[in-house]
Amino acid sequence: MTQHQGLAGTDFQAAYLAVQRLAAVAKARPAEVTPESVDALAGLLATAPHARQTQARFLYRDAAAVLLDLCRGAPDPDLAARAYGAVQTALA
């Protein structure tokens, strides 16, 4: 199973659990987060496929928090820059 499995689908619960899984990895072992996972989080924020869900704000808040954690704590500067770019795009 990939780190970001569940983010691209239409299932809200799968997306939420995938974000929580990535949050745990980003906090405990940020070096293990892949660029594909950052791209998946960026895509989730950019397309907002679950915007009509009642609890969507928590999903998107937590996805943005993972990206911000990576901006601050990723040991790979390229991954941190990718996460920062994703946050900037989401805020634009």
Residue pairs with C-beta under 8 A, 6 or more apart in sequence:
2 34
2 36
2 37
3 18
3 21
3 22
3 25
3 32
3 33
3 34
3 36
3 37
4 18
4 22
4 34
4 36
4 37
4 39
4 40
4 41
5 18
6 14
6 15
6 17
6 18
7 15
7 18
7 19
7 40
7 41
7 43
7 44
8 40
8 43
8 44
9 15
10 49
12 50
12 53
12 55
12 56
12 59
15 44
15 49
15 50
15 59
16 55
16 58
16 59
16 62
18 40
19 41
19 44
19 59
19 62
19 63
19 66
20 62
22 33
22 37
22 41
22 66
23 62
23 65
23 66
23 69
25 32
25 33
26 33
26 66
26 69
26 70
26 73
27 69
27 73
30 69
30 70
30 73
30 74
30 75
31 74
31 75
31 76
33 70
33 74
33 79
35 78
35 79
35 82
38 67
38 70
38 79
38 82
38 83
38 86
39 82
39 86
41 63
41 66
41 67
41 83
41 86
42 67
42 85
42 86
42 89
42 90
44 59
44 60
44 63
45 60
45 63
45 64
45 67
45 86
45 89
45 90
46 89
46 90
48 56
48 60
50 56
50 59
53 59
64 87
64 90
67 83
67 84
67 86
67 87
67 90
68 83
68 87
70 79
70 80
70 83
71 80
71 83
71 84
71 87
72 80
74 80
74 83
